[in-house]
Each structure stands twice: as C-alpha cells, then as structure tokens.
Amino acid sequence: MPSQPPDPSPPGSPDGHRVVIVGAGPAGLTAAYQLGKAGMRSVVLEKDDMVGGLSRTARHGGYHFDIGGHRFFTKVKAVDDLWHEVLPQEDFLTRGRMSRIYYNKKFFDYPLRAANALFGLGPWTSFLVLLSYLKSKLFPVKDERSFADWVSNRFGRRLYKIFFETYTEKVWGIPCSELSAEWAAQRIKGLSLLTAVKNALLPQRTGGDKGSVIKTLIDSFEYPRRGPGMMWETVAEKIQEAGSEVRTGADAVRVLHENGRVTAIEAAVDGHIERITGSHFISTMPVRELVHKLDPPPPAEILRAADKLNYRDFLTVALIVDNPDLFPDNWIYIHDPDVKVGRVQNFKNWSPEMVPDPQKSCVGLEYFCFEGDGLWTMDDKALVALGAREMEQLGLLRAAEVEDGAVVRMAKAYPVYDGEYAAALAEVRRWLDGLPNLQLVGRNGMHKYNNQDHSMLTAMLAAENVLGARHDVWSVNVDQEYQEEITREEAERRAAEIAALEATQPKVPVPLGAPMPDPMRAVLRYAFARLHKAALGTALGTVGALYVLATTAWVLWRGGPAVEMYLGLLSQYFIGYTVSWTGALIGAGYGFVWGFALGWLIAYLRNLSLGIYVQWIHRRAEAASLGNFFDYI
Ligand SMILES: Cc1cc2nc3c(=O)[nH]c(=O)nc-3n(C[C@H](O)[C@H](O)[C@H](O)COP(=O)(O)OP(=O)(O)OC[C@H]3O[C@@H](n4cnc5c(N)ncnc54)[C@H](O)[C@@H]3O)c2cc1C
C-alpha cells in the first residue's frame, strides 16, 4: 500500500475546524450528529461495511438480528431526547420484557423467585437444595473471597451451581472461584441497600430513585421496530445530510501526531491508504489498538501497559427456523452445562418486523469466546450446525426445522476488568493526556463496560468539548460553567441522572485479590453516623447535673416551703441530697450519673436497632439483586 497519500478529507466547518472520528458505533455517530447540529463538520471512519458497532442490526435474506438484543433504556434525558429526535415515536415499540432461565429441560422465572425455583427443581433436588442452604448457614465459608463463596454462603452451594456458576463461566471464561466476591457485592452496594437505607431515613425523592430504575429496566424497554440498527443507520443518514461524512470500509491504521497534537489519521480504504487531517480527533476504537497505531509510537512502557488491556469476544449464530412460534421469551439464559450456547434471543418477540415471513422465526444464539479459540475459528457452516444441534438437544426446536443460518463475530465485545487493567489504563491515559486534541469515548474507546446510553453521553460531552466546553469525559462530569444558563434544579436533575446512569450499567467481574470494600460499612457511614455512647452519655449527664444544680439553686434563692418539700423528695433517690448548696453539688453528681446512664443506653439501643434493621435490608437487597444478576452481565 502506498503511504503519504493526498488528503481527500471533506472541508471543515466555516471556521476551519474538522473533526475526525474513528468508529461508527453509537458513540462515534452521536459525536458526529451533535457536532453537525452545532454546524461543525466531521468525518467518521468505520472499518466495517455497516454502521452501529456492537449495536448494529445485521441482515440475512430479509431477516434482521442484533448482536445480542439491544434494549433502549436510559435515565439520561439528553440520550432519550436524541433517540426520539432521530426516530419518530411510531418507530419505537415498547416491549414488556420476558426472559427465563433454562436448566435441565425446564424454564425458571427470571428474575429468580425462590418458590418458582424450588417448585421447578422437583421434590428431591429441592430437598438437597434446602439441605445445602442449611449447611451454608451453619457452616458458611469463613474467608468469603470469591464470587462462588459469596453466592454459596447466601443461597447454598447447590443453588449456586444451578443458577450462577455455569452461565457466569460461559460469559467470562473464568472459573467463579477466581472471580472476586466484590463483583456480587458491588451491585448491592451501589443500588438496593443504599437506596433502601436512604429511603428509610430520608424523605423519598423520585428523581434519583435507583430502585425504580432497576424495576423499569427489568419490566419494560423501548426497541426500534427494525432493531437498533434502524436507529444508527438513520443517525448516519442525518449526519451526512448535515454535510459531514460517514465512511464505511475505512480502517484507521495510523494515528499521526507531532508536537503534542494529533495531526491526521491514516485509513486503509479499498486497498490504499488515505490521510485525513483535522484539528480535533475522537476515538472509539479499543484503547489497546489506538496505542499501537500511534505514529511515532509511544514509549515501550506505554505499549506494554496497553497490551495489558484484555477483552472477551463474542459471536452470534442466527438461525432461520421454519416454525412460527418457538417460545414467548425475548431471550433465554441457558444454564445447561452440556451446551456451549450462553443465551438465545428470539428476535420476532423483540419486533415482528425482524422477520419477513410470519410463518418463520429467527433466533440468535450467543456464544461467548476468545478470538482465536475453537469456537471463534470454527467455520460458519459448522457453527450453524452446532447451533441447530444444541437447540435440538435443549428441546427448543428441531434441527430439521432450521432452513438457513448466518454468523457474526464481534471481537472485543466485552472489555475485561482484570487485576492489571486499572493501573494499565491509568498509565495509558496519563500519556494520552499529552495529546489534548484527541478524546477517547465509548465502550472500548474508554475500556468501560457500558451500555449505549453511557457511550453516547461520553460522546456528547466530547462533542461539546470540541465546541469549547471542558467536561471531564472520564468521570462523565458535566462542566457547569459551560452550561451558563442552567438552574440549580436542572443541575441537580442532571447529577441524579448521572448517578442513575452509573447504576444501570453492567458490572464487570473483578478477579480475586482486587481490593474489596465492605459495602455494609460504606453504607452505614454514608447513611447515618453511629451514636457515640460515651458522648451522648456525657451530654445527657451534663444536662442532668445542670438541671439539678439550677433547680436547687433556684429554690434556695426564691425559697418557699412547698417547693422545698417537693424537691426534698429527691433525697429518696439521691441518697445524701438536701436542699442546700452542698446538696446541690451532690444532686448534680447524681444528675450526671443518671443522665450519663440514660444517654449511653439510648445510644446503645439506637445503634443496635438500626444495625438489625440495616442487616435485614442488606439480606433482602442481596437476595433481590442476585435475582436479577444476569441483567448486568
Ligand atoms: C451482547 C451485548 C448486548 C448488549 N445489550 C445492550 C442493551 O440491551 N442495551 C444497551 O444500551 N447496550 C447494550 N450493549 C452495549 C452496547 O452495544 C455498547 O454500549 C455500544 O455499542 C457501545 O458503543 P461504541 O460506539 O462505544 O462502541 P462500538 O459499538 O463497539 O462501536 C465502535 C465502532 O468502531 C469501529 N472501529 C474499531 N476500530 C476501528 C478502526 N481502527 N477504524 C475504524 N473503525 C473502527 C468498530 O467497527 C465499531 O463499529 C450490549 C452489548 C453486547 C456485546
């Protein structure tokens, strides 16, 4: 391929700026769309032959399928507004979500419910499950470090193996005994427990109520009638209507920089290299790739740090099935250890328009893998045959009904958070900070395991930065000065949105050995301070002492036999007390002792009752959050 080619870039906006964006997934397209609305032209380079990234909708013979089904759900108004600005309301379907767990030829409710699980497992297995639960209560794993220990201690080993182990290991390819308990605990910490305690102690506010966020996420969501690709293809059209470019089949291969600024990107297009210059650059490509594409290359330690960023890959096998009605779910989690498939989507149940012939169905079988492993390298025909065989083995369809199939491989579908990633990413970021006209946004762009809305928000902030704002994209922090005219209420609403945004993002497993904060203690510290027994005792003791002293002094000063008589009765409780100056001092001593004892007791009882209450909420929150755990994988 020839290098140093001419610059075919489109003209920039009238003030001469040109923004070059790598990747036409939700993040890259959102950035270009927002810039276009502000009159700033950009060019989006996409290496694939279609837009949408992980949120694309693939097509095969008139059938549509996603890379996993994509729910449109957000608590961020700006994101929701963009979606509805791009597609009219009639293009959105509101779907009541239905998904179940499949295990041992039976379906179980999802989110998990104890009675349904026990009933479905049958009397003998349920008995064993109860025994194993009792064992976990009587003899819990003392040093609860792994995800396996954590769940087993709460549900018993047997239930853990049925409902947690197989699917988690399929998704991440790591034994649950090597995943930190923090992964499960962080869900509780961030959501239900905190919310429950706050709701119990403070007046309820609807804006940032994360409990309701989760419920909504589970119960219903929006979905474009021809899949998420419909959204992203329309955004790409609108970007081009605004005078910018979206170039598919353009693989960014080199990121040129000089004197602390990125100057151009070279892209491989149709077998030759094109150089696209610009004043601002936004990258959504995986951080590891970006670092290796820098020219001149960064120091060796930065390249080594980038190499420590790892990914889990993914492939979808779509099967076209000659059967109009396979099962009612949007998707099913496959907990059966005898098959490799992890999750099955029934796209017809997402939207009837995903299937051109109502007599047929289109199912998407999700296989989690590593690039280059046995599944990844298997040829498409063999994968379609494997999918059909496994579906028959599960009893979900007959292999003979499968008429056709297609495979989409998605490398780097999941950024992995292993023991080394955080330090490595921080090191890479520090170095990239030296190139201030290059912004990293999106899921792989920031090595952040997030949903569309989070990717889009980072892109919106980056676009505003190009236009003069100074948002911190990494902490999704909004620069209030830039939004001069917003009111305090508006600022508070946005802060609540961002908190809710974080709460709805998936959680990535953390390996053993990563620091594990105690969620309970964090919440206790946050929600209420424990009363200090000695401090409250001293305070009430002092009040008691002063009260007796002042009352006696007042009687001594004012005199009067009746009052003196009543006060004298105190001597029955305070031995040695008399209505005299000496008695006042003795009474003050008694007042202090009784006041101290009362204060100490109040503090003790209050701490104890709140402790029991929080413990109770904690247990409930754990059970609830594990019930919908896979929503966040
Ligand atoms: C199985 C699965 C299910 C999901 N379900 C949901 C869901 O229900 N709801 C939801 O909101 N989110 C969901 N997500 C997350 C969602 O897909 C992502 O958050 C979103 O697509 C990220 O957008 P992005 O633009 O940051 O990255 P991507 O979608 O990864 O897009 C990046 C783009 O950059 C391109 N690119 C990379 N390198 C180069 C290069 N060198 N040159 C040119 N182009 C390049 C890629 O080809 C890609 O098109 C799901 C993800 C997965 C994997």
Ligand as a Chemical Component Dictionary entry (heavy atoms), coordinates in Angstrom:
data_LIG
# 
_chem_comp.id                   LIG 
_chem_comp.type                 NON-POLYMER 
_chem_comp.pdbx_formal_charge   0 
_chem_comp.three_letter_code    LIG 
# 
loop_
_chem_comp_atom.comp_id 
_chem_comp_atom.atom_id 
_chem_comp_atom.alt_atom_id 
_chem_comp_atom.type_symbol 
_chem_comp_atom.charge 
_chem_comp_atom.model_Cartn_x 
_chem_comp_atom.model_Cartn_y 
_chem_comp_atom.model_Cartn_z 
_chem_comp_atom.pdbx_ordinal 
LIG C1  C1  C 0 -24.238 -8.863 23.716 1  
LIG C2  C2  C 0 -24.416 -7.406 24.000 2  
LIG C3  C3  C 0 -25.658 -6.926 24.395 3  
LIG C4  C4  C 0 -25.834 -5.578 24.664 4  
LIG N1  N1  N 0 -27.068 -5.138 25.041 5  
LIG C5  C5  C 0 -27.286 -3.816 25.225 6  
LIG C6  C6  C 0 -28.576 -3.345 25.528 7  
LIG O1  O1  O 0 -29.520 -4.121 25.663 8  
LIG N2  N2  N 0 -28.749 -2.000 25.663 9  
LIG C7  C7  C 0 -27.726 -1.125 25.531 10 
LIG O2  O2  O 0 -27.954 0.090  25.641 11 
LIG N3  N3  N 0 -26.462 -1.550 25.280 12 
LIG C8  C8  C 0 -26.221 -2.876 25.112 13 
LIG N4  N4  N 0 -24.966 -3.321 24.816 14 
LIG C9  C9  C 0 -23.854 -2.363 24.828 15 
LIG C10 C10 C 0 -23.742 -1.559 23.522 16 
LIG O3  O3  O 0 -23.636 -2.446 22.449 17 
LIG C11 C11 C 0 -22.489 -0.676 23.601 18 
LIG O4  O4  O 0 -22.508 0.095  24.785 19 
LIG C12 C12 C 0 -22.374 0.295  22.444 20 
LIG O5  O5  O 0 -22.492 -0.322 21.185 21 
LIG C13 C13 C 0 -21.002 0.962  22.513 22 
LIG O6  O6  O 0 -20.907 1.927  21.510 23 
LIG P1  P1  P 0 -19.478 2.424  20.995 24 
LIG O7  O7  O 0 -19.719 3.317  19.864 25 
LIG O8  O8  O 0 -18.725 2.938  22.165 26 
LIG O9  O9  O 0 -18.703 1.123  20.557 27 
LIG P2  P2  P 0 -18.993 0.046  19.438 28 
LIG O10 O10 O 0 -20.431 -0.253 19.357 29 
LIG O11 O11 O 0 -18.053 -1.059 19.741 30 
LIG O12 O12 O 0 -18.549 0.777  18.095 31 
LIG C14 C14 C 0 -17.200 1.019  17.802 32 
LIG C15 C15 C 0 -17.036 1.061  16.298 33 
LIG O13 O13 O 0 -15.693 1.405  15.995 34 
LIG C16 C16 C 0 -15.283 0.645  14.879 35 
LIG N5  N5  N 0 -13.811 0.576  14.849 36 
LIG C17 C17 C 0 -12.996 -0.040 15.732 37 
LIG N6  N6  N 0 -11.723 0.099  15.351 38 
LIG C18 C18 C 0 -11.726 0.829  14.223 39 
LIG C19 C19 C 0 -10.721 1.296  13.371 40 
LIG N7  N7  N 0 -9.432  1.044  13.580 41 
LIG N8  N8  N 0 -11.077 2.026  12.289 42 
LIG C20 C20 C 0 -12.371 2.309  12.025 43 
LIG N9  N9  N 0 -13.369 1.857  12.797 44 
LIG C21 C21 C 0 -13.059 1.139  13.895 45 
LIG C22 C22 C 0 -15.935 -0.705 15.100 46 
LIG O14 O14 O 0 -16.018 -1.458 13.905 47 
LIG C23 C23 C 0 -17.295 -0.277 15.629 48 
LIG O15 O15 O 0 -18.216 -0.127 14.601 49 
LIG C24 C24 C 0 -24.746 -4.675 24.566 50 
LIG C25 C25 C 0 -23.501 -5.164 24.163 51 
LIG C26 C26 C 0 -23.319 -6.505 23.895 52 
LIG C27 C27 C 0 -21.977 -7.012 23.473 53 
# 
loop_
_chem_comp_bond.comp_id 
_chem_comp_bond.atom_id_1 
_chem_comp_bond.atom_id_2 
_chem_comp_bond.value_order 
_chem_comp_bond.pdbx_ordinal 
LIG C1  C2  SING 1  
LIG C2  C3  SING 2  
LIG C2  C26 DOUB 3  
LIG C3  C4  DOUB 4  
LIG C4  N1  SING 5  
LIG C4  C24 SING 6  
LIG N1  C5  DOUB 7  
LIG C5  C6  SING 8  
LIG C5  C8  SING 9  
LIG C6  O1  DOUB 10 
LIG C6  N2  SING 11 
LIG N2  C7  SING 12 
LIG C7  O2  DOUB 13 
LIG C7  N3  SING 14 
LIG N3  C8  DOUB 15 
LIG C8  N4  SING 16 
LIG N4  C9  SING 17 
LIG N4  C24 SING 18 
LIG C9  C10 SING 19 
LIG C10 O3  SING 20 
LIG C10 C11 SING 21 
LIG C11 O4  SING 22 
LIG C11 C12 SING 23 
LIG C12 O5  SING 24 
LIG C12 C13 SING 25 
LIG C13 O6  SING 26 
LIG O6  P1  SING 27 
LIG P1  O7  DOUB 28 
LIG P1  O8  SING 29 
LIG P1  O9  SING 30 
LIG O9  P2  SING 31 
LIG P2  O10 DOUB 32 
LIG P2  O11 SING 33 
LIG P2  O12 SING 34 
LIG O12 C14 SING 35 
LIG C14 C15 SING 36 
LIG C15 O13 SING 37 
LIG C15 C23 SING 38 
LIG O13 C16 SING 39 
LIG C16 N5  SING 40 
LIG C16 C22 SING 41 
LIG N5  C17 SING 42 
LIG N5  C21 SING 43 
LIG C17 N6  DOUB 44 
LIG N6  C18 SING 45 
LIG C18 C19 SING 46 
LIG C18 C21 DOUB 47 
LIG C19 N7  SING 48 
LIG C19 N8  DOUB 49 
LIG N8  C20 SING 50 
LIG C20 N9  DOUB 51 
LIG N9  C21 SING 52 
LIG C22 O14 SING 53 
LIG C22 C23 SING 54 
LIG C23 O15 SING 55 
LIG C24 C25 DOUB 56 
LIG C25 C26 SING 57 
LIG C26 C27 SING 58 
# 
